[in-house]
Amino acid sequence: MGRSPARLVVDRKACAGHGICYATAPDLLGPDEQGDPVVLADPLPADRLAAGQTVVTVCPERALTLTEPSVHPSEEQSS
């Protein structure tokens, strides 16, 4: 199982603690002591990228985003 470059990011100020995200994908997110989501898979496994996109979509507060790290010019391969 490969890793994708994508990461889930939680905006703690926007999160209202509904728990829909970790109920939807408990392998990607779990609750902390206050019921706020904690990212469990960082970066996302490549085969769970669609699930990451789903949890971003189901969050009623839009407190989750899916990001990809930027590629630095020194990391790009020349053709």
Biopython code that builds the backbone (N, CA, C, O; Angstrom):
import numpy as np
from Bio.PDB.StructureBuilder import StructureBuilder

atoms = [
    (1, "MET", "N", (0.863, -1.180, 0.000)),
    (1, "MET", "CA", (0.000, 0.000, 0.000)),
    (1, "MET", "C", (0.895, 1.223, 0.000)),
    (1, "MET", "O", (1.676, 1.425, 0.929)),
    (2, "GLY", "N", (0.785, 2.046, -1.043)),
    (2, "GLY", "CA", (1.598, 3.239, -1.177)),
    (2, "GLY", "C", (1.007, 4.424, -0.429)),
    (2, "GLY", "O", (-0.127, 4.390, 0.048)),
    (3, "ARG", "N", (1.798, 5.445, -0.347)),
    (3, "ARG", "CA", (1.355, 6.693, 0.278)),
    (3, "ARG", "C", (1.135, 7.728, -0.797)),
    (3, "ARG", "O", (1.898, 7.815, -1.759)),
    (4, "SER", "N", (0.091, 8.512, -0.631)),
    (4, "SER", "CA", (-0.140, 9.627, -1.531)),
    (4, "SER", "C", (0.514, 10.845, -0.894)),
    (4, "SER", "O", (0.799, 10.826, 0.304)),
    (5, "PRO", "N", (0.757, 11.895, -1.656)),
    (5, "PRO", "CA", (1.322, 13.096, -1.048)),
    (5, "PRO", "C", (0.269, 13.916, -0.302)),
    (5, "PRO", "O", (0.602, 14.927, 0.317)),
    (6, "ALA", "N", (-0.980, 13.498, -0.352)),
    (6, "ALA", "CA", (-2.070, 14.277, 0.243)),
    (6, "ALA", "C", (-2.098, 14.129, 1.763)),
    (6, "ALA", "O", (-1.760, 13.087, 2.323)),
    (7, "ARG", "N", (-2.515, 15.214, 2.396)),
    (7, "ARG", "CA", (-2.655, 15.235, 3.862)),
    (7, "ARG", "C", (-3.991, 15.874, 4.224)),
    (7, "ARG", "O", (-4.447, 16.811, 3.568)),
    (8, "LEU", "N", (-4.604, 15.355, 5.272)),
    (8, "LEU", "CA", (-5.797, 15.986, 5.832)),
    (8, "LEU", "C", (-5.352, 17.015, 6.857)),
    (8, "LEU", "O", (-4.457, 16.759, 7.662)),
    (9, "VAL", "N", (-5.982, 18.176, 6.821)),
    (9, "VAL", "CA", (-5.678, 19.246, 7.767)),
    (9, "VAL", "C", (-6.982, 19.667, 8.436)),
    (9, "VAL", "O", (-7.990, 19.886, 7.765)),
    (10, "VAL", "N", (-6.956, 19.778, 9.773)),
    (10, "VAL", "CA", (-8.131, 20.179, 10.548)),
    (10, "VAL", "C", (-7.989, 21.645, 10.955)),
    (10, "VAL", "O", (-6.977, 22.041, 11.534)),
    (11, "ASP", "N", (-9.007, 22.442, 10.648)),
    (11, "ASP", "CA", (-9.066, 23.831, 11.109)),
    (11, "ASP", "C", (-9.794, 23.798, 12.449)),
    (11, "ASP", "O", (-11.023, 23.763, 12.489)),
    (12, "ARG", "N", (-9.050, 23.809, 13.524)),
    (12, "ARG", "CA", (-9.630, 23.657, 14.868)),
    (12, "ARG", "C", (-10.591, 24.799, 15.227)),
    (12, "ARG", "O", (-11.528, 24.604, 16.001)),
    (13, "LYS", "N", (-10.360, 25.965, 14.674)),
    (13, "LYS", "CA", (-11.269, 27.089, 14.955)),
    (13, "LYS", "C", (-12.625, 26.884, 14.290)),
    (13, "LYS", "O", (-13.654, 27.284, 14.834)),
    (14, "ALA", "N", (-12.626, 26.264, 13.119)),
    (14, "ALA", "CA", (-13.882, 26.051, 12.392)),
    (14, "ALA", "C", (-14.627, 24.810, 12.868)),
    (14, "ALA", "O", (-15.848, 24.728, 12.728)),
    (15, "CYS", "N", (-13.906, 23.847, 13.429)),
    (15, "CYS", "CA", (-14.515, 22.573, 13.828)),
    (15, "CYS", "C", (-15.471, 22.770, 14.999)),
    (15, "CYS", "O", (-15.150, 23.433, 15.985)),
    (16, "ALA", "N", (-16.667, 22.170, 14.860)),
    (16, "ALA", "CA", (-17.661, 22.218, 15.941)),
    (16, "ALA", "C", (-17.787, 20.863, 16.639)),
    (16, "ALA", "O", (-18.628, 20.707, 17.524)),
    (17, "GLY", "N", (-16.975, 19.891, 16.260)),
    (17, "GLY", "CA", (-16.945, 18.601, 16.944)),
    (17, "GLY", "C", (-18.128, 17.694, 16.666)),
    (17, "GLY", "O", (-18.507, 16.903, 17.530)),
    (18, "HIS", "N", (-18.723, 17.786, 15.484)),
    (18, "HIS", "CA", (-19.862, 16.920, 15.152)),
    (18, "HIS", "C", (-19.471, 15.443, 15.125)),
    (18, "HIS", "O", (-20.280, 14.587, 15.485)),
    (19, "GLY", "N", (-18.250, 15.134, 14.706)),
    (19, "GLY", "CA", (-17.774, 13.758, 14.663)),
    (19, "GLY", "C", (-18.115, 13.008, 13.387)),
    (19, "GLY", "O", (-17.851, 11.810, 13.279)),
    (20, "ILE", "N", (-18.697, 13.700, 12.425)),
    (20, "ILE", "CA", (-19.069, 13.043, 11.169)),
    (20, "ILE", "C", (-17.830, 12.535, 10.447)),
    (20, "ILE", "O", (-17.865, 11.471, 9.830)),
    (21, "CYS", "N", (-16.751, 13.275, 10.516)),
    (21, "CYS", "CA", (-15.531, 12.897, 9.796)),
    (21, "CYS", "C", (-14.972, 11.582, 10.317)),
    (21, "CYS", "O", (-14.682, 10.685, 9.524)),
    (22, "TYR", "N", (-14.815, 11.445, 11.622)),
    (22, "TYR", "CA", (-14.228, 10.206, 12.124)),
    (22, "TYR", "C", (-15.218, 9.060, 12.152)),
    (22, "TYR", "O", (-14.811, 7.902, 12.233)),
    (23, "ALA", "N", (-16.500, 9.350, 12.086)),
    (23, "ALA", "CA", (-17.485, 8.279, 11.913)),
    (23, "ALA", "C", (-17.450, 7.765, 10.471)),
    (23, "ALA", "O", (-17.691, 6.584, 10.220)),
    (24, "THR", "N", (-17.147, 8.661, 9.526)),
    (24, "THR", "CA", (-17.098, 8.309, 8.109)),
    (24, "THR", "C", (-15.829, 7.535, 7.758)),
    (24, "THR", "O", (-15.881, 6.573, 6.992)),
    (25, "ALA", "N", (-14.712, 7.942, 8.305)),
    (25, "ALA", "CA", (-13.426, 7.297, 7.996)),
    (25, "ALA", "C", (-12.603, 7.145, 9.276)),
    (25, "ALA", "O", (-11.645, 7.889, 9.486)),
    (26, "PRO", "N", (-12.966, 6.187, 10.134)),
    (26, "PRO", "CA", (-12.272, 6.042, 11.420)),
    (26, "PRO", "C", (-10.804, 5.633, 11.310)),
    (26, "PRO", "O", (-10.056, 5.737, 12.282)),
    (27, "ASP", "N", (-10.392, 5.170, 10.136)),
    (27, "ASP", "CA", (-8.979, 4.852, 9.945)),
    (27, "ASP", "C", (-8.153, 6.091, 9.606)),
    (27, "ASP", "O", (-6.925, 6.065, 9.699)),
    (28, "LEU", "N", (-8.824, 7.174, 9.214)),
    (28, "LEU", "CA", (-8.129, 8.412, 8.856)),
    (28, "LEU", "C", (-8.172, 9.452, 9.967)),
    (28, "LEU", "O", (-7.210, 10.194, 10.166)),
    (29, "LEU", "N", (-9.292, 9.508, 10.692)),
    (29, "LEU", "CA", (-9.487, 10.505, 11.749)),
    (29, "LEU", "C", (-10.082, 9.833, 12.977)),
    (29, "LEU", "O", (-10.869, 8.892, 12.870)),
    (30, "GLY", "N", (-9.696, 10.329, 14.136)),
    (30, "GLY", "CA", (-10.262, 9.845, 15.382)),
    (30, "GLY", "C", (-10.518, 11.014, 16.306)),
    (30, "GLY", "O", (-10.040, 12.118, 16.047)),
    (31, "PRO", "N", (-11.272, 10.795, 17.391)),
    (31, "PRO", "CA", (-11.556, 11.888, 18.326)),
    (31, "PRO", "C", (-10.461, 12.047, 19.375)),
    (31, "PRO", "O", (-9.838, 11.072, 19.797)),
    (32, "ASP", "N", (-10.237, 13.301, 19.790)),
    (32, "ASP", "CA", (-9.376, 13.530, 20.949)),
    (32, "ASP", "C", (-10.261, 13.529, 22.201)),
    (32, "ASP", "O", (-11.428, 13.146, 22.130)),
    (33, "GLU", "N", (-9.723, 13.947, 23.326)),
    (33, "GLU", "CA", (-10.472, 13.929, 24.589)),
    (33, "GLU", "C", (-11.720, 14.808, 24.564)),
    (33, "GLU", "O", (-12.684, 14.530, 25.277)),
    (34, "GLN", "N", (-11.715, 15.870, 23.749)),
    (34, "GLN", "CA", (-12.852, 16.785, 23.656)),
    (34, "GLN", "C", (-13.797, 16.420, 22.509)),
    (34, "GLN", "O", (-14.818, 17.082, 22.320)),
    (35, "GLY", "N", (-13.471, 15.383, 21.747)),
    (35, "GLY", "CA", (-14.302, 14.996, 20.615)),
    (35, "GLY", "C", (-13.923, 15.667, 19.308)),
    (35, "GLY", "O", (-14.600, 15.490, 18.295)),
    (36, "ASP", "N", (-12.843, 16.438, 19.327)),
    (36, "ASP", "CA", (-12.368, 17.077, 18.100)),
    (36, "ASP", "C", (-11.554, 16.068, 17.287)),
    (36, "ASP", "O", (-10.921, 15.183, 17.863)),
    (37, "PRO", "N", (-11.564, 16.191, 15.951)),
    (37, "PRO", "CA", (-10.852, 15.217, 15.123)),
    (37, "PRO", "C", (-9.339, 15.344, 15.203)),
    (37, "PRO", "O", (-8.783, 16.437, 15.300)),
    (38, "VAL", "N", (-8.701, 14.193, 15.158)),
    (38, "VAL", "CA", (-7.255, 14.088, 15.120)),
    (38, "VAL", "C", (-6.916, 13.244, 13.894)),
    (38, "VAL", "O", (-7.491, 12.174, 13.697)),
    (39, "VAL", "N", (-5.992, 13.718, 13.078)),
    (39, "VAL", "CA", (-5.587, 12.982, 11.881)),
    (39, "VAL", "C", (-4.750, 11.774, 12.310)),
    (39, "VAL", "O", (-3.750, 11.921, 13.013)),
    (40, "LEU", "N", (-5.165, 10.587, 11.883)),
    (40, "LEU", "CA", (-4.471, 9.349, 12.223)),
    (40, "LEU", "C", (-3.560, 8.863, 11.102)),
    (40, "LEU", "O", (-2.594, 8.144, 11.357)),
    (41, "ALA", "N", (-3.859, 9.248, 9.870)),
    (41, "ALA", "CA", (-3.080, 8.800, 8.713)),
    (41, "ALA", "C", (-2.462, 10.010, 8.026)),
    (41, "ALA", "O", (-3.148, 10.762, 7.334)),
    (42, "ASP", "N", (-1.152, 10.190, 8.225)),
    (42, "ASP", "CA", (-0.478, 11.352, 7.662)),
    (42, "ASP", "C", (0.877, 10.941, 7.115)),
    (42, "ASP", "O", (1.770, 10.612, 7.896)),
    (43, "PRO", "N", (1.060, 10.948, 5.814)),
    (43, "PRO", "CA", (0.102, 11.316, 4.772)),
    (43, "PRO", "C", (-0.924, 10.202, 4.558)),
    (43, "PRO", "O", (-0.811, 9.107, 5.110)),
    (44, "LEU", "N", (-1.920, 10.516, 3.744)),
    (44, "LEU", "CA", (-2.960, 9.535, 3.461)),
    (44, "LEU", "C", (-2.400, 8.363, 2.673)),
    (44, "LEU", "O", (-1.573, 8.563, 1.784)),
    (45, "PRO", "N", (-2.834, 7.137, 2.980)),
    (45, "PRO", "CA", (-2.492, 6.020, 2.102)),
    (45, "PRO", "C", (-3.117, 6.277, 0.731)),
    (45, "PRO", "O", (-4.229, 6.797, 0.643)),
    (46, "ALA", "N", (-2.415, 5.918, -0.321)),
    (46, "ALA", "CA", (-2.902, 6.181, -1.681)),
    (46, "ALA", "C", (-4.279, 5.576, -1.923)),
    (46, "ALA", "O", (-5.097, 6.156, -2.637)),
    (47, "ASP", "N", (-4.539, 4.416, -1.335)),
    (47, "ASP", "CA", (-5.829, 3.766, -1.556)),
    (47, "ASP", "C", (-6.958, 4.357, -0.712)),
    (47, "ASP", "O", (-8.097, 3.899, -0.805)),
    (48, "ARG", "N", (-6.662, 5.364, 0.107)),
    (48, "ARG", "CA", (-7.677, 6.026, 0.937)),
    (48, "ARG", "C", (-7.879, 7.482, 0.546)),
    (48, "ARG", "O", (-8.538, 8.236, 1.263)),
    (49, "LEU", "N", (-7.314, 7.879, -0.592)),
    (49, "LEU", "CA", (-7.454, 9.257, -1.058)),
    (49, "LEU", "C", (-8.922, 9.623, -1.278)),
    (49, "LEU", "O", (-9.341, 10.721, -0.910)),
    (50, "ALA", "N", (-9.704, 8.732, -1.867)),
    (50, "ALA", "CA", (-11.134, 9.001, -2.087)),
    (50, "ALA", "C", (-11.858, 9.180, -0.755)),
    (50, "ALA", "O", (-12.737, 10.035, -0.645)),
    (51, "ALA", "N", (-11.506, 8.392, 0.252)),
    (51, "ALA", "CA", (-12.115, 8.540, 1.574)),
    (51, "ALA", "C", (-11.740, 9.890, 2.185)),
    (51, "ALA", "O", (-12.560, 10.515, 2.858)),
    (52, "GLY", "N", (-10.514, 10.337, 1.954)),
    (52, "GLY", "CA", (-10.102, 11.661, 2.431)),
    (52, "GLY", "C", (-10.916, 12.761, 1.791)),
    (52, "GLY", "O", (-11.309, 13.722, 2.453)),
    (53, "GLN", "N", (-11.166, 12.621, 0.503)),
    (53, "GLN", "CA", (-11.994, 13.603, -0.193)),
    (53, "GLN", "C", (-13.426, 13.581, 0.341)),
    (53, "GLN", "O", (-14.069, 14.627, 0.439)),
    (54, "THR", "N", (-13.922, 12.403, 0.685)),
    (54, "THR", "CA", (-15.280, 12.276, 1.222)),
    (54, "THR", "C", (-15.413, 12.978, 2.566)),
    (54, "THR", "O", (-16.385, 13.701, 2.781)),
    (55, "VAL", "N", (-14.458, 12.784, 3.478)),
    (55, "VAL", "CA", (-14.583, 13.424, 4.790)),
    (55, "VAL", "C", (-14.520, 14.938, 4.690)),
    (55, "VAL", "O", (-15.166, 15.639, 5.469)),
    (56, "VAL", "N", (-13.750, 15.449, 3.738)),
    (56, "VAL", "CA", (-13.719, 16.895, 3.513)),
    (56, "VAL", "C", (-15.105, 17.373, 3.084)),
    (56, "VAL", "O", (-15.578, 18.416, 3.536)),
    (57, "THR", "N", (-15.740, 16.614, 2.224)),
    (57, "THR", "CA", (-17.061, 16.975, 1.696)),
    (57, "THR", "C", (-18.164, 16.890, 2.746)),
    (57, "THR", "O", (-19.069, 17.725, 2.752)),
    (58, "VAL", "N", (-18.105, 15.897, 3.636)),
    (58, "VAL", "CA", (-19.199, 15.708, 4.600)),
    (58, "VAL", "C", (-19.123, 16.631, 5.816)),
    (58, "VAL", "O", (-20.088, 16.724, 6.575)),
    (59, "CYS", "N", (-18.008, 17.306, 6.011)),
    (59, "CYS", "CA", (-17.883, 18.190, 7.173)),
    (59, "CYS", "C", (-18.809, 19.401, 7.018)),
    (59, "CYS", "O", (-18.626, 20.205, 6.103)),
    (60, "PRO", "N", (-19.808, 19.537, 7.912)),
    (60, "PRO", "CA", (-20.745, 20.657, 7.776)),
    (60, "PRO", "C", (-20.117, 22.024, 8.061)),
    (60, "PRO", "O", (-20.646, 23.049, 7.631)),
    (61, "GLU", "N", (-19.015, 22.043, 8.768)),
    (61, "GLU", "CA", (-18.348, 23.309, 9.109)),
    (61, "GLU", "C", (-17.223, 23.661, 8.135)),
    (61, "GLU", "O", (-16.613, 24.724, 8.244)),
    (62, "ARG", "N", (-16.951, 22.764, 7.183)),
    (62, "ARG", "CA", (-15.841, 22.948, 6.227)),
    (62, "ARG", "C", (-14.518, 23.139, 6.969)),
    (62, "ARG", "O", (-13.693, 23.975, 6.601)),
    (63, "ALA", "N", (-14.339, 22.342, 8.020)),
    (63, "ALA", "CA", (-13.150, 22.446, 8.860)),
    (63, "ALA", "C", (-12.017, 21.532, 8.411)),
    (63, "ALA", "O", (-10.942, 21.540, 9.011)),
    (64, "LEU", "N", (-12.245, 20.744, 7.362)),
    (64, "LEU", "CA", (-11.212, 19.841, 6.859)),
    (64, "LEU", "C", (-10.806, 20.229, 5.447)),
    (64, "LEU", "O", (-11.639, 20.595, 4.618)),
    (65, "THR", "N", (-9.520, 20.140, 5.195)),
    (65, "THR", "CA", (-9.033, 20.342, 3.832)),
    (65, "THR", "C", (-8.071, 19.208, 3.498)),
    (65, "THR", "O", (-7.476, 18.588, 4.379)),
    (66, "LEU", "N", (-7.942, 18.964, 2.221)),
    (66, "LEU", "CA", (-7.011, 17.973, 1.718)),
    (66, "LEU", "C", (-5.936, 18.745, 0.976)),
    (66, "LEU", "O", (-6.229, 19.451, 0.011)),
    (67, "THR", "N", (-4.704, 18.616, 1.416)),
    (67, "THR", "CA", (-3.618, 19.380, 0.816)),
    (67, "THR", "C", (-2.554, 18.456, 0.262)),
    (67, "THR", "O", (-2.448, 17.295, 0.658)),
    (68, "GLU", "N", (-1.783, 18.979, -0.645)),
    (68, "GLU", "CA", (-0.619, 18.283, -1.180)),
    (68, "GLU", "C", (0.576, 19.186, -0.963)),
    (68, "GLU", "O", (0.496, 20.393, -1.187)),
    (69, "PRO", "N", (1.691, 18.604, -0.525)),
    (69, "PRO", "CA", (2.876, 19.444, -0.325)),
    (69, "PRO", "C", (3.355, 20.026, -1.648)),
    (69, "PRO", "O", (3.237, 19.396, -2.699)),
    (70, "SER", "N", (3.887, 21.220, -1.581)),
    (70, "SER", "CA", (4.399, 21.838, -2.806)),
    (70, "SER", "C", (5.702, 21.153, -3.200)),
    (70, "SER", "O", (6.450, 20.668, -2.351)),
    (71, "VAL", "N", (5.951, 21.126, -4.477)),
    (71, "VAL", "CA", (7.181, 20.538, -4.994)),
    (71, "VAL", "C", (8.187, 21.655, -5.192)),
    (71, "VAL", "O", (7.917, 22.646, -5.871)),
    (72, "HIS", "N", (9.330, 21.481, -4.597)),
    (72, "HIS", "CA", (10.392, 22.472, -4.740)),
    (72, "HIS", "C", (11.125, 22.225, -6.056)),
    (72, "HIS", "O", (11.280, 21.074, -6.462)),
    (73, "PRO", "N", (11.579, 23.282, -6.730)),
    (73, "PRO", "CA", (12.269, 23.118, -8.008)),
    (73, "PRO", "C", (13.418, 22.107, -7.946)),
    (73, "PRO", "O", (13.672, 21.409, -8.928)),
    (74, "SER", "N", (14.103, 22.018, -6.827)),
    (74, "SER", "CA", (15.228, 21.094, -6.721)),
    (74, "SER", "C", (14.757, 19.639, -6.708)),
    (74, "SER", "O", (15.549, 18.733, -6.963)),
    (75, "GLU", "N", (13.459, 19.403, -6.409)),
    (75, "GLU", "CA", (12.918, 18.053, -6.378)),
    (75, "GLU", "C", (12.368, 17.611, -7.717)),
    (75, "GLU", "O", (12.125, 16.421, -7.918)),
    (76, "GLU", "N", (12.163, 18.551, -8.649)),
    (76, "GLU", "CA", (11.624, 18.207, -9.944)),
    (76, "GLU", "C", (12.705, 17.556, -10.791)),
    (76, "GLU", "O", (13.874, 17.935, -10.731)),
    (77, "GLN", "N", (12.296, 16.572, -11.580)),
    (77, "GLN", "CA", (13.250, 15.909, -12.454)),
    (77, "GLN", "C", (13.286, 16.628, -13.799)),
    (77, "GLN", "O", (12.253, 17.044, -14.324)),
    (78, "SER", "N", (14.470, 16.763, -14.337)),
    (78, "SER", "CA", (14.595, 17.365, -15.672)),
    (78, "SER", "C", (14.301, 16.314, -16.722)),
    (78, "SER", "O", (14.594, 15.133, -16.538)),
    (79, "SER", "N", (13.712, 16.762, -17.839)),
    (79, "SER", "CA", (13.435, 15.809, -18.909)),
    (79, "SER", "C", (14.523, 15.848, -19.943)),
    (79, "SER", "O", (14.466, 15.111, -20.927)),
]
sb = StructureBuilder()
sb.init_structure("model")
sb.init_model(0)
sb.init_chain("A")
sb.init_seg("    ")
for serial, (resi, resn, name, xyz) in enumerate(atoms, 1):
    if name == "N":
        sb.init_residue(resn, " ", resi, " ")
    sb.init_atom(name, np.array(xyz, "f"), 0.0, 1.0, " ", f" {name:<3s}", serial, name[0])
structure = sb.get_structure()
